[in-house]
């Protein structure tokens, strides 16, 4: 086998790059600011944090519905300031806002509700495709957020991933038990992860959380949901602290309508679990063949770290199964494949894990993020490019 010769051409790889250990947050402007009146009045998260004498973490996406004096989003009544993220519930509103000069990130909150035209919510696939294509064509990042009866619609997830939406927001905030939350997040993340591999896109996930739905979520439940999602490789979250049209069950101890005090307590203490020690990667390879085609043999070794490598028995390279072996803190894959010059070949392990060795024409190695269901989700495993003469 060519691999025997390859052992003399070992290419040591640097330590795995660590992903960010800080979560990113999406929160509606109307949940941050005071809203309502009388018995329905809420001080909002910002004023509650000030009253409590604490600082909220940075909010990556602060939603708004009014841009340049025009209302494009009906689910958030706040006015956009520079750096805010516009939310829309209608493809035509999204298109009109971008045509009016909106830039940055936009949310397409397509749900089975009055804010989304029934023509769009009853047949979401073409409308999601149009929204993603239009936003990307104009340099706008897009978060697709299917909700209501579309909350678990795999066709909606698939089309958003296929066309490269920046994020899919999982509307998991309505799950009232930890087991229901875990089941939904796990199945959705696994499906989207597989679609990412299938379509070779980088669509990521935002997980929805809530202080109330309208029943109050305890701080313990919020923390458990956050920690579970983080363990699945999720690093972005949408926190809802809403009064749900005055139907919330928040008490004065929670800060009143919207439970802002509960929300503040959660946000300032939402600290991810420690990041595992990085793994190191070594690749050995050799090229051989004839003009226009190359036979590439490799050994991919993942070692080090605090935890056992993921328990997997095979990987898929295009349609070729590779049998792997694992020992204590070591994970080895051997294989070879014939490819046409210029073709990119990536190792894609089972169960949605995604690391890679990219074989392509000349180029520098590049990190490629992946999502997984174990502690390795906190790292970014590098790709490796091999150029055969």
C-alpha positions, -999 to 999 in steps of 0.1 A, spaced: 0 0 0 12 35 -7 8 44 29 40 25 39 60 49 18 41 78 32 53 72 67 86 87 57 68 119 46 52 128 79 37 163 81 31 174 117 1 197 122 -1 225 147 -22 222 178 -60 225 171 -73 260 171 -97 268 199 -131 281 191 -145 311 210 -155 303 246 -180 332 248 -216 327 236 -231 351 212 -266 365 220 -296 376 199 -323 395 218 -353 416 206 -350 453 212 -384 453 228 -372 427 253 -342 449 262 -362 482 264 -392 490 286 -425 479 271 -462 478 280 -481 500 304 -500 496 336 -500 461 350 -484 449 318 -454 472 320 -419 458 320 -387 476 327 -368 454 302 -335 437 305 -313 468 302 -330 488 330 -332 457 352 -295 451 348 -288 487 358 -311 483 388 -293 451 398 -259 468 394 -246 443 368 -236 446 332 -251 424 305 -228 405 281 -224 420 246 -255 415 225 -243 404 190 -278 408 174 -301 434 189 -333 431 169 -354 460 156 -384 463 133 -383 499 121 -356 510 96 -353 546 84 -388 553 96 -404 524 78 -418 494 96 -405 462 81 -408 439 111 -441 434 130 -427 413 158 -404 440 172 -416 477 175 -381 492 182 -363 515 158 -330 503 143 -298 522 152 -265 514 135 -254 479 143 -289 466 150 -304 436 132 -336 440 113 -363 413 118 -389 407 91 -416 381 88 -424 385 51 -402 380 21 -414 412 5 -406 432 36 -371 417 36 -366 425 -1 -379 460 3 -357 467 33 -326 455 15 -336 475 -16 -339 506 6 -302 502 16 -303 479 47 -270 461 53 -257 438 80 -277 409 92 -314 404 86 -338 378 102 -365 361 81 -389 350 109 -413 329 89 -440 314 111 -476 301 110 -489 334 124 -506 366 113 -473 384 107 -463 360 78 -486 359 48 -502 324 46 -489 320 11 -454 320 25 -460 300 57 -481 273 40 -453 267 14 -421 278 31 -395 262 10 -395 285 -21 -398 316 1 -369 307 23 -349 300 -9 -358 334 -23 -350 352 10 -316 335 13 -307 341 -23 -318 377 -23 -300 386 10 -267 369 -1 -268 385 -35 -268 419 -18 -241 411 8 -266 407 37 -262 379 62 -294 361 69 -309 342 99 -338 320 90 -361 313 119 -390 289 111 -416 290 139 -450 279 149 -460 249 128 -428 253 109 -406 251 140 -394 215 133 -399 216 95 -369 197 81 -377 208 46 -373 244 59 -340 235 76 -328 218 44 -335 246 20 -320 272 43 -288 251 47 -287 242 10 -286 278 -1 -262 289 26 -282 308 52 -258 322 77 -278 308 106 -310 288 113 -326 299 146 -342 269 163 -374 280 180 -368 257 210 -378 283 236 -413 269 238 -402 236 252 -414 234 287 -392 205 299 -355 198 296 -361 164 280 -383 180 253 -357 208 247 -329 183 244 -347 160 220 -356 189 197 -322 205 197 -304 172 193 -326 160 163 -325 195 147 -287 199 151 -281 164 137 -303 170 107 -288 204 99 -253 191 105 -259 163 79 -273 188 55 -242 210 59 -221 181 49 -244 171 20 -244 206 5 -210 217 17 -222 249 34 -214 266 67 -249 273 80 -248 275 118 -274 272 145 -289 297 170 -308 280 198 -339 297 213 -343 302 251 -370 320 271 -376 334 305 -413 323 301 -435 307 275 -457 320 292 -451 297 322 -420 308 339 -388 289 332 -367 286 363 -331 297 364 -321 261 368 -339 251 336 -324 279 316 -289 270 328 -295 233 319 -308 241 285 -279 264 278 -253 238 290 -269 211 269 -270 232 237 -234 242 243 -224 205 247 -239 200 212 -216 225 197 -240 255 197 -225 288 206 -253 313 197 -285 318 215 -318 338 212 -331 348 246 -367 358 248 -379 379 278 -413 387 264 -447 393 279 -463 372 251 -492 396 247 -498 398 284 -502 361 289 -469 356 308 -470 342 343 -440 362 356 -442 374 391 -428 405 409 -399 383 421 -390 376 384 -391 414 376 -427 415 364 -439 410 329 -413 393 307 -393 381 338 -364 406 332 -348 399 365 -347 362 357 -333 370 323 -306 392 338 -296 366 363 -293 340 336 -274 362 311 -247 374 336 -241 338 348 -243 320 314 -207 307 314 -199 278 292 -182 247 306 -144 246 304 -129 240 269 -112 207 265 -75 206 260 -68 208 222 -60 177 202 -30 176 179 -33 164 144 -7 146 122 -11 137 86 11 115 65 5 110 29 20 101 -5 9 107 -41 12 84 -70 -6 77 -103 -6 90 -138 -12 124 -154 -46 139 -146 -53 113 -118 -37 107 -85 -38 80 -59 -36 96 -25 -30 75 6 -31 91 41 -31 84 78 -50 109 99 -41 108 136 -59 127 163 -43 126 197 -39 143 231 -67 162 249 -84 154 282 -112 133 268 -114 101 248 -117 107 210 -153 102 197 -163 66 194 -167 61 157 -160 31 135 -159 45 100 -157 76 79 -170 84 45 -148 98 17 -172 106 -11 -187 71 -12 -158 51 1 -160 37 36 -128 38 57 -124 16 88 -108 34 117 -94 24 150 -92 42 183 -72 37 214 -68 58 245 -67 94 235 -58 84 199 -79 82 168 -65 69 135 -79 67 100 -62 51 71 -74 52 35 -68 60 -1 -88 72 -30 -84 80 -67 -92 115 -77 -92 137 -107 -68 167 -107 -84 197 -90 -110 176 -72 -116 183 -35 -119 153 -13 -129 157 23 -131 131 51 -165 133 68 -168 111 99 -200 95 109 -226 110 132 -224 145 119 -188 152 130 -169 172 105 -132 174 103 -113 174 71 -83 169 49 -89 188 17 -71 175 -13 -71 202 -40 -48 222 -62 -21 244 -46 -32 263 -16 -26 269 21 -42 249 48 -73 265 63 -93 258 94 -128 244 88 -153 245 117 -176 216 125 -203 207 149 -205 176 170 -222 161 199 -193 158 223 -166 179 239 -147 182 207 -173 207 196 -153 234 214 -124 230 190 -119 237 153 -101 209 136 -80 221 106 -82 210 71 -51 199 53 -45 204 16 -22 181 -4 -9 190 -38 2 161 -59 28 168 -85 
